[in-house]
Amino acid sequence: MKLAATKLPIFLLLTSLGNISPYKVWAWLAYARKKRIVRITMKNTKDREDKIMKALSTAPHGLWVREIARKAEIDKSTASRHLEAMGEKIEFEFLGRNKVFRLRQS
């Protein structure tokens, strides 16, 4: 059964049940998300994806996550999650230790 919820309410619910370690709760959430038992939803997905697409369109050579986050005016971890979710719209390559993202050429 899939349960649509955010991380914090589930985290608070599970830690309030008894003597469950917060680390075990986070580990379970990571496992459950990977196995698609719990679906973590991202809010304002369309708006943030539009901001990321706009930032990437200004740089055809590509940008790394920090630059994308600065141009889109969102948090780095948020930008990273949305870039992972955008899958087929973008491509990436490693330039040294940095992952450079760019719009996929059609």
WOWO-V197463 format. One record per residue. N is the residue number from 0. RES is the residue in three letters. PHI is phi in degrees with one decimal (999 if undefined). PSI is psi as a letter, one per 30 degrees, with the letter a starting at -180 (999 if undefined). OMEGA is omega in whole degrees, 0 to 359 (none if undefined). Layout:
n: [N | N]
res: [RES | RES]
phi: [PHI | PHI]
psi: [PSI | PSI]
omega: [OMEGA | OMEGA]
This chain:
n: [0 | 1 | 2 | 3 | 4 | 5 | 6 | 7 | 8 | 9 | 10 | 11 | 12 | 13 | 14 | 15 | 16 | 17 | 18 | 19 | 20 | 21 | 22 | 23 | 24 | 25 | 26 | 27 | 28 | 29 | 30 | 31 | 32 | 33 | 34 | 35 | 36 | 37 | 38 | 39 | 40 | 41 | 42 | 43 | 44 | 45 | 46 | 47 | 48 | 49 | 50 | 51 | 52 | 53 | 54 | 55 | 56 | 57 | 58 | 59 | 60 | 61 | 62 | 63 | 64 | 65 | 66 | 67 | 68 | 69 | 70 | 71 | 72 | 73 | 74 | 75 | 76 | 77 | 78 | 79 | 80 | 81 | 82 | 83 | 84 | 85 | 86 | 87 | 88 | 89 | 90 | 91 | 92 | 93 | 94 | 95 | 96 | 97 | 98 | 99 | 100 | 101 | 102 | 103 | 104 | 105]
res: [MET | LYS | LEU | ALA | ALA | THR | LYS | LEU | PRO | ILE | PHE | LEU | LEU | LEU | THR | SER | LEU | GLY | ASN | ILE | SER | PRO | TYR | LYS | VAL | TRP | ALA | TRP | LEU | ALA | TYR | ALA | ARG | LYS | LYS | ARG | ILE | VAL | ARG | ILE | THR | MET | LYS | ASN | THR | LYS | ASP | ARG | GLU | ASP | LYS | ILE | MET | LYS | ALA | LEU | SER | THR | ALA | PRO | HIS | GLY | LEU | TRP | VAL | ARG | GLU | ILE | ALA | ARG | LYS | ALA | GLU | ILE | ASP | LYS | SER | THR | ALA | SER | ARG | HIS | LEU | GLU | ALA | MET | GLY | GLU | LYS | ILE | GLU | PHE | GLU | PHE | LEU | GLY | ARG | ASN | LYS | VAL | PHE | ARG | LEU | ARG | GLN | SER]
phi: [999 | -91.9 | -124.0 | -85.6 | -163.0 | -96.3 | -65.4 | -62.1 | -59.7 | -66.2 | -59.4 | -66.0 | -62.4 | -69.1 | -75.0 | -82.1 | -71.0 | 162.9 | -91.2 | -95.7 | -66.9 | -59.0 | -66.6 | -67.6 | -64.8 | -63.7 | -64.5 | -64.3 | -60.9 | -63.4 | -63.9 | -65.1 | -67.9 | -65.1 | -85.9 | 61.4 | -79.9 | -117.6 | -105.7 | -91.5 | -95.0 | -104.0 | -86.9 | 53.4 | -59.7 | -63.3 | -62.3 | -69.7 | -63.5 | -63.0 | -64.2 | -66.4 | -61.4 | -64.4 | -63.9 | -70.2 | -71.0 | -79.0 | -132.0 | -64.8 | -76.4 | 107.0 | -136.2 | -96.4 | -56.2 | -61.4 | -66.3 | -63.0 | -62.0 | -63.8 | -68.6 | -85.8 | 58.7 | -132.0 | -69.5 | -60.7 | -68.1 | -64.7 | -60.8 | -62.6 | -62.5 | -69.2 | -63.8 | -63.5 | -74.6 | -79.8 | 26.9 | -79.0 | -81.2 | -128.5 | -133.5 | -144.0 | -148.9 | -92.0 | -119.3 | 70.6 | -95.7 | -94.8 | -93.4 | -101.0 | -103.8 | -148.9 | -68.2 | -70.3 | -77.6 | -87.7]
psi: [k | k | j | j | l | l | e | e | e | e | e | e | e | e | f | f | f | b | h | k | k | e | e | e | e | e | e | e | e | e | e | e | e | e | g | h | e | k | j | k | k | k | l | h | e | e | e | e | e | e | e | e | e | e | e | e | f | f | i | f | f | l | l | l | e | e | e | e | e | e | e | f | h | l | l | e | e | e | e | e | e | e | e | e | f | f | d | f | f | l | l | l | l | k | j | b | f | k | j | k | k | l | k | k | k | 999]
omega: [179 | 181 | 180 | 180 | 175 | 185 | 189 | 179 | 178 | 179 | 180 | 179 | 183 | 180 | 180 | 182 | 181 | 185 | 177 | 180 | 176 | 179 | 178 | 179 | 180 | 178 | 178 | 179 | 178 | 178 | 183 | 179 | 180 | 180 | 179 | 173 | 178 | 179 | 178 | 182 | 176 | 181 | 178 | 184 | 184 | 180 | 182 | 177 | 177 | 178 | 180 | 179 | 179 | 179 | 180 | 181 | 179 | 182 | 182 | 178 | 177 | 179 | 173 | 193 | 181 | 179 | 178 | 180 | 179 | 183 | 181 | 180 | 175 | 181 | 181 | 182 | 177 | 179 | 180 | 179 | 182 | 177 | 177 | 183 | 183 | 174 | 189 | 181 | 184 | 173 | 180 | 173 | 179 | 175 | 189 | 178 | 183 | 176 | 181 | 182 | 174 | 177 | 180 | 178 | 183 | none]
